[in-house]
Amino acid sequence: MSLEAGADAVVIGAGVIGSAVALELARGGRSVVVLDAGPAPGSGSTSASSSIIRFSYSTYDAVLTAWEAAAAWTDWAGFLGGDDPDGMARFIRTGMVVVRTPGDNTDRIARLWDDIGITYHWLDAEGLQRMMPGVDAGAYHPPSRPEDPRFVADAAGPLSALFEPESGFIDDPALAARNLAGAARRHGAVVRLRTRVTGVEVARGRIAGVCLDGGEVLRAPVVVNAAGPHSALVSAMVGEDLGMRLGHRPLRQEVFIVPAPTGLRLEDGMPTLADMDIGQYLRPQVGGTWLVGGTEPECDELHWVDDPDTMEPYPTVEQYETSMLRLAKRMPAFGVPHRMAGLAALYDVADDWVPFYDRTDVPGFYLACGTSGNQFKNAPMAGRFLAAIIDHEAVGGNHDEQPVQVVGQRTGRTIDLAAFSRRRDPAATSGTVMG
């Protein structure tokens, strides 16, 4: 015999996005239950995030969202409403270099930054070498793999780049999710861990609740799908057409931790680097290391995963060697470490690499998914977005017909949430994790 309980809203997923959504719903006075199969908030894909805080997106609403969210990260205790006794995630400012490549979107990014008021400047090859001593400032685009003869070709010319000084990273992404979940608890939310959702109930055409392992039924008129790499599976549980024009699915990624050369460490002023010229990004870390990942260049095969629970969590020697050789090409002093250290994890990638913060065609079922490996930074705003959409619909609004507009507290500018609609036309983005 099944047990039954109830809440005003259920959030599936206690990662950084789901925990932020739960916080904003609880702040609004709803009774909220957060469900996660993991042992702690942020223990899933959030824990593997590179947690970079940056503003280099391809569209106005995406740039404005990231700029507004950054204000929360830089005053984290103020955003949460107090310190977490279990510790606080920290924002560490590094600035960010975005390398320019032929036909890319750096000019568009610069125009968006000009419009919004984000400070930056252009770097020529000499400026890059002053900022990152010893860097090879040659242009090798397009990226290639070591087995390709083009990999050892001479540079076609000098590099140039954008440098934006306010970017940085969060030192502990899982702790950030725990901070959000803790703040949600202080507002009355219940966080249930090691709890797996086995079904989503629909009655009379609208959401009625969720089914849990062990036979329990949790009744709720609102269910938010923030299940990260499992979100497509959760949506399929609804069993009805959600009105999606675009899809999303899990993509396997590998990230490595490597020793940073002397002079190119965090304490030396090393910036975060988005290098589409060689197909890698890196950010410095506390402790004299770099975190290194890929930017999905065309020469690298994308590894889509049908079942997130079967994903092998260990990186491959092949991708490690490719990433290290590319990095050594840009940073000759780097060399290639003999010991591989890193992990493999999943992005929930939307077809255009833009997230879904939206309602669906099934009343009461909402989306906070398709976050594409580039939305950690936007979690504080994602919570506001979902709360605003749910509030709008609770009083009879229809977000599809009258898209919700959210005014940023930092700029006073309006973010059109239609930009994150499941019905949008594919956004003109980089087609990569850069957004």
N, C-alpha and C positions, 0 to 999 in steps of 0.2 A: 504494500500500500504506500503510495507516494506521500511525501510530506509537502506542505504548501506554505509559502511565506510570500510577502509582498513588499514592494517599494514603489516610489514614484518613477525611478529610472534605474536601469541596469546598464553598466558600462562593461563591455567584454574586452579585457586587456588592461593590465596595470603597468604598461610601459610608460614612457614619458608622455606620450600623447593621451592615452587613456586616463592616466592619473591627473593630467591637467584638465581634461574634460570633467572628471569627477569633482575636482575642486571647484570649478566654476558652477556646476549644477548644484553642488551642496551650498555654496555661497548664496545661491539664488533661493534657498529655502526648500529644496527638494530633498526627500529621503533617497539616498543613493546607495546602491550596492555595486562594488567593483569585483569582478571575477577574473581570476588568472590561474592558469594551470601550473605556473612556476612557483618556486619557493619564496620569492620576495618580489616586491615591485621593482620593475626594471631589470629583472634577471634574464629576460629574453633578448630580442634583437637590440633593445636599448643598451644593454651592457656592452655590446660590440660596436656601438656608435663611435665614430671619430669625433663627435660632439663639437664640430667646428661652428663657430658663430660668425657668419659672413653675410654679405648683402649683394653678392654677385649673381643675381638671377636675370632671366631674360625678359620678364614682364613686369609692368608697373606694380600690379597688386602683390606679386611675389616679393619684389624688393621692399615695398612699403611694409608688408607683413614682417619681414625679417628685421627691418630697422626698428619697428615698434616693439617686437619681441625682445630685441637686445636691451631695451631699457629695463625689462624685468630681470634679465640675467645680471645686469650690472648693479641692481639693487635687489638682490635675491631675497634677503630677509624681509624687505619692505613689500615685495610682491607676495610672499607667502603669508605675511601677517605676523612674522616672528621667527626666531631661530628654532631649528630642529635640535632637540637635546641629543640626538644621535649623530650630529655632525651636519655640516652644510657643504654642498657643492660650491666650488669657486669658479668664477670667470677669470681667465688669465688672458690679458690683451697681448697680442703679438703683431697686429697688422696683417694684411694679406696682399701677396703679389699674385696677380692674374696675368699670365703670359699671353701675349697677343699672337694669334695664328691667322693665316690667310682665310678670309671669308667668315671669321668668327663673329661673336656678338659683343666684343669689348667696346666698340663704339656705341652700341645701343645701351650697354650698361652705363657707360660714362654719361650719356644723355639722361638716363633715368636718375642717376646720382645727382646730376646738376639740378634736375627738376625738384627732387626731394630735399636736396640740401646736404648730401653726404660728401664729406671732404675726401679728395683723392688727388693724386698727381701721376703724370706719366713718367715712366722710367725708360731711358735708352739703355744700350748695352753697358755703357760705363756706369750708369746709375745702378743697374743690377749688380755689377761687380763690386761697387762700393757697399751695397746693402748686404750682399752675400759673398764675402771674400773667397776667391778661388773658383767661382762659378764659371762654367763655360757658357758664355752668352751668345752662342751660335744658334741659328734657327735650323732645325732638322725636320720640320713638318713635311709630310704627315708622319705620325708615330709608326714605328715598325717593330718587328720582333727580332731578336738577335740572330735568328737563322736567315733573315732576309738580307741580301747583299746591300740594301740601302742603309742598313743599320750602321755600317762603318763608313758611309759616304761623308765627305766633307760638308760642313755647314753651308747652307745656301745664302747666308747673309747674317746680319746681326739681329738679336732679339730686341723687342720692346715689350713693355708691360704696364698695367695699371697697378698702383699701390694705394691701398686704402688702410688708414692707420687704426681704425676702431675695431677691427675684427679680432678674433681670438678663439678660445676654446674653453669648454667646461672640463675641469680636471677629473671628474668622476661622474660619468653619465648615469650609471645605475643609482648612485647616491642622489642625483637630481630627481630621478623618478621617485625615490623613497621620500625625499623632501616634499614633493607634491602630494604623494599619497598621505603622508603624515598631516599635511595641512588640510587635506580633504577630511581626514578622520576628525580633526579638531572642529570641523563644521558639521560633524554628525555622520559622515559617510562610513560605511562598513566595507572593509577590504577583505575579501575571502580568497586565500591563496590555496594552491594545490587543489583547485576546483575546476573541473573540466566541463565545458558546455557541450551537451550532446544534441541539443535541438533548440529551435526557436519556434515558439507557438504563435499561430495566427488564428484569430477567431473573428468571424463576421467581417473579414476583409482588413483587419488591423492587428497590430502587434498585441499579444496578450501576455507574453513572458518568455522565459527560457526554461529548458529542462537541463538538469545537471546529472552527472554520474552519481549513481546510488539511488536514482529514482526521484530525487527532489524536484519540485516545480517551483520556480520563483516568478510570481505574478508581477507584471509591470506594464504600464501603457507605453513606456519609452524604453527602447533598447538601442544603445550606441555600439556600433561595431568598430572597435579600436584594437583589433586582434593582430595587427602587424602582419607577418607572413602567413598567418592562419586566417586572415580576414576574408579571403575569397571562399574558403571552406565554410566560414560562419554565414556569409551571405547566402551560400547555396542551401543552408539549413532552412531558410525562410520558405523555400519551395515555390516562390512566386516571382514574376517579372518585377525587377526593381527599377526599370527604366534606364538602364545604363547604356550610354552611347559609347563609352570607352571601357576598356577592361583593365585589370591589374593582376599580377601574379608574382610569385617569389623568384628572386634572382640571387644566385649564390655569389658572394664576394669574398675576397681574401685581403686581409690587412696585416701588415708586418710591423714589428718593432725592431729598430736597428740602432746601433751606436751612432751618435752624431759626431762628425769631425770637430776638432778644436776650432773655435772661431765661428762655428755655425750651430751653436746650441742655444737653447732658450735664454740662458743668462747672457749670451753674447748679443742678443737682439735679433736672433733669427726669426724671420716672419713665417707665417703659414704660406705655402706655395701651391698654387693651382697651375700646373704645367701641362697644358693641352698640347704643347709642342712635342713632348715625349710620351704623353699619355699617363702621367703619374701626378699624384698630389702628395704633399707631406705637411705635417705640422710638428713643430718641436714639442717636446714633453719635459716635464719636471724630471730631473735625474739624468740629463745628458743623452737622451735618446730622441729619435724621430718615430712618428707613426706614419706609415707609407701605404697608400692605396692607389687603385687605378681609376682612370676617368672614362672607361669604356670606349677606347679608340676603336675604329672600325676593324683594325687588324686582330683584335682580341675577341675570341669567341665568347658569347654570352651563355652562361650556364643556368638555364631555367629549371626550376624544381617543381614537380607535380605535388609531392607530399612533403611538407616542411619537416615532418617528424622523422624522415629518413635521410635528411641532409647530413653528410659527413662533415663534422666540425673542424677538421684539421686541414691546414693549407697544403698545397702541392709544391713539390720541388720545382716543377716546370714554371709555375707562375712566380714563385720566389725568385728564381734565377732571372726571369725576364724583368721583373720589377727592379731587382738590384742592379742589373747591367744598364737599364735605362737611367737609373739614378746616378750610377757611376759616370755615365756619359755626361750628365749635367754637372755633377760635382766630382771632378777627377780625384780630389783628395779623399773621397768617401771609400773607395775600394768596395769589395764585396765580402760581407761577413761570412765566416765559415759555418756558423751555426744558425739555423733557421729558427726564428721566433715569431709567432703570429697566430692568427685564428681565421676560421672561415665562418661566415654568418650570412643571413638572408636580408635582402631588401624586399619590401612589398612595392613593386614598381608598377606605376600607371603607364598606360601606353604612351603618354606624352611627358612623363616624368613630373607631372603636377598632381598634387594630392586631391582626394575627394573629401571635402568638408561639406556635407550635404544631407538633405532628406532623401527619401526614396519614394517609389510609387506605392509602397506598403506603408500606410500611415503608422507612425510611431517607430519606424526603423530608420536609423540615421547612420551615416558613414563618417568615420574619421580614419581613413585608410588610404592605400596607394601612396604612402608617404615617401617612397622612392629613395630612401637613404639620405635625403637632403632636408628633412623636416624636423629633426631633433631641435634645432635652433628655434623653430616656430611654435613649440609646444605651448608656451604661455598664451599665444594668440589663438591657437587651435582650440583651446578650452573656451575662450571667449566666443569664437565663431560658432561652435556647436551650441553653447548656451543661448546665443542670440537667435539662432535658427529655431531651436526647440521652443523658446519663449514666443517667437513670432507665430509659430504654428499652433501653439496652445491657445491663442486668442483668436484663432480662425484665419490666420494668414496662410498664404501658400508661397513658399520660397521659390518654387518654379516660376510662378507668374509674377511675383513681386519680390525679386531677390533682396535679401537682407543686406544692408549697408552698415558697416562697423566703422565708427570714427576712432582713429588712433589717438591715444592720450598724449603721445609724445609730439605728434605733428599737427593734430587737429584735422588731418586729411582722412578722406573716406576710402575704405577698402570695400570693393564690390565683391561680395561672396559668390556671385555668379561665376567668377574666375575659377572657382573650385567645384563647380557643379558637375555631376555625373553626366549631364546632358550637353556639356560644352562642346564646341568644335575643338579639335586638337589644338593645343596651344603651340605657338611658335617658340620652342625652347631649343637648347643646345642638343637635345636628344640624349643627354647623359645625366649622371648624378649631379652635375653642376646646375641643372635646372634651366 
